[in-house]
């Protein structure tokens, strides 16, 4: 049967510049010759006869079946993301956490070991330390910047390695190439959460990672509208291991959300350039302010892993971590005084957002573990938006005077 909006045999923009791929990669036009990507807001598909339905279920190349299995709009997002990342294949999910969980569950079984950075987003920390052990999977946490700890933890072998770089919220870095080398020697699959850097600022697969995961909710959308995620990697893993897990457990992305992310990708390169430029300027300002005890930003010379950032990142990204003297009270006063930053647990938005990790995103992480991660009561996570940076700086200077 003829498929709906069949993809081209060879995408003509696959080898072109990244900004061109962001706008045109993976496009599947229907017979209506639409300019904008078509939105197939349908749960299922119909067939002219029972024989055609049988053929569709026999193999995905014979047609679309059910949106839980695949959808033309979702397929465009997956193709564009894969082309952007330089990955052989990709699958979209309902949320970023669905992407992380699916990538892990498709990689392990009872009796396996997972070695993970302890510098993880709160929900990722919960999955690794609370959920995986329920299924008989041993979880070992290491400090992200210590190659000795990675080496020792991987000596007994492992099925998977998971880390964020830069990490949420304190922007710790992992040397992707070095840890990937250690992990592969131990037989482990390397899964990297690249949400803070985005594929614009960092390419983990080119540095040795096997799988990359994203919360598309963040910079890929870029305007705080929809939830979604993505898993990217080799064809054997994506098609043979991940895809059956996704199809039968159902963390399916809405076609509408996939369409929104396609629109978001068109401007991702432009937005990340502005996010990164403004964040670098704000981080430098905060680093020199007497009321700021510490500031973390990969592109600052003061970052303890600055050399790694320069080696594996294109720019520093749009996220800044800061810690104020005066603890939680000072952090709250500063956040509450800001006029051009909204208090929100989200990030990667066109609007500047600020969060207090100890009472929000990492509230369920034990206090001693937060302290080990450098998350103090005075720590804040800043997602720098697209406002004029001079206005943001003036607003922060005024708010700091009240903190």
Secondary structure, 3 states (H helix, E strand, C coil): CCCCCCCCCCCCCCCCCHHHHHHHCCCCCCCCCCCCCCCCCCCECCCCCHHHHHHHHHCHHHCCCECCCCCHHHHHHHHHHHHHHCCCEEEEECCHHHHHHHHHHCCCCCCCEEEEECCCCHHHHHHHHHHHHHCCCEEEEECCCCHHHHHHHHCCCCCEEEEECCCCCCCCCCCHHHHHHHHHHCCCEEEEECCCCHHHHCCHHHHCCCEEEEECCCCCCCCCCCCCEEEEECHHHHHHHHHHHHHHHCCCCCHHHHHHHHHHHCCHHHHHHHHHHHHHHHHHHHHCCCCEEEEECCCCCCCCCHHHHHHHCCCCCCEEEEEECCHHHHHHHHHHHCCCCEECCCCCCCCCEEECHHHCCCCCCCHHHHHHCCCCCCEEEEECCCCCHHHHHHHHHHHHHHC
